[in-house]
Amino acid sequence: ARLAAAKADIRTHLADPTLSAKHVAQRLGLSERSIYLLFERNGLSFAAFVTDERLQRAMTMLVEPGSRQLRIGDIAFAAGFGDISTFNRGFRRRYGRTPSSLRRP
């Protein structure tokens, strides 16, 4: 239940580039260490989960017809990435292609 609450909190605050285990812990009334342990006990890492969720959100936005007018950088920032190059590297590593390649006709 706590892990589900932590994941829900992360998804709610995903766009915040300063999202951290400390912030999640404060909102849930837990210690920062307990947040890390919740993820570790389930074979996950906090940072990897946050990055994965951000990449999924960015992918969704990139393929949504209503988001075509948004620049890729705007999508990266809306997904919570504070740096476009970090977003591009992570996206390429996860999906095997660049974000701009999804937009090409």
C-alpha positions in Angstrom: 0.0 0.0 0.0 2.8 2.4 0.8 4.6 1.6 -2.4 1.4 2.3 -4.4 1.0 5.6 -2.5 4.6 6.5 -3.3 4.1 5.7 -7.0 0.9 7.7 -7.1 2.6 10.7 -5.5 5.4 10.5 -8.0 3.0 10.4 -10.9 1.1 13.4 -9.5 4.3 15.4 -9.1 6.2 14.1 -12.1 6.5 17.4 -13.9 8.4 18.9 -11.0 12.1 18.7 -11.9 13.0 18.9 -8.2 11.0 15.8 -7.4 12.9 13.7 -4.9 12.5 10.9 -2.4 12.7 13.5 0.3 9.7 15.4 -1.1 7.7 12.2 -1.6 8.5 11.1 2.0 7.4 14.4 3.5 4.1 14.3 1.7 3.5 10.7 2.8 4.7 11.2 6.4 7.6 8.7 5.9 11.4 8.9 6.1 13.4 9.4 3.0 15.2 6.1 3.7 11.9 4.3 3.9 10.9 5.5 0.4 14.2 4.1 -1.0 13.6 0.8 0.9 10.0 0.5 -0.5 11.3 0.6 -4.0 14.4 -1.6 -3.3 12.2 -4.3 -1.6 10.3 -4.5 -4.9 13.4 -4.7 -7.1 13.2 -1.1 -8.2 15.2 2.0 -7.6 13.5 5.3 -6.9 15.5 7.2 -9.6 14.9 4.5 -12.2 11.1 4.5 -11.5 11.0 8.3 -11.8 12.9 8.4 -15.0 10.8 5.6 -16.5 7.6 7.4 -15.6 8.9 10.6 -17.2 10.0 8.8 -20.3 6.6 7.2 -20.6 4.8 10.5 -20.2 7.0 12.1 -22.8 6.4 9.3 -25.2 2.7 9.7 -24.7 2.9 13.4 -25.4 5.1 12.9 -28.4 2.6 10.6 -30.2 -0.6 12.5 -29.1 -2.0 14.4 -32.1 -2.9 17.3 -29.8 0.7 17.8 -28.7 2.1 18.2 -32.2 2.4 22.0 -31.8 4.6 21.5 -28.7 8.4 21.5 -29.2 10.3 18.4 -28.0 12.0 20.5 -25.4 8.7 21.7 -24.0 7.5 18.0 -23.8 10.7 17.1 -22.0 10.3 19.8 -19.5 6.5 19.0 -19.1 7.5 15.4 -18.3 9.8 16.7 -15.5 13.2 16.6 -17.2 15.4 19.5 -16.2 17.8 19.1 -19.1 17.1 18.3 -22.7 20.2 16.3 -23.3 19.5 14.0 -20.4 16.0 13.5 -21.8 17.4 12.8 -25.3 19.9 10.3 -24.0 17.4 8.5 -21.8 14.8 8.4 -24.5 17.2 7.0 -27.1 18.4 4.4 -24.5 14.8 3.4 -23.6 13.1 3.4 -27.0 16.0 3.0 -29.4 15.2 6.1 -31.4 15.2 9.8 -31.0 12.2 11.8 -29.9 12.3 13.8 -33.1 12.1 10.6 -35.2 8.6 10.0 -33.8 7.5 13.3 -35.4 8.8 12.7 -38.8 6.1 11.9 -41.4 
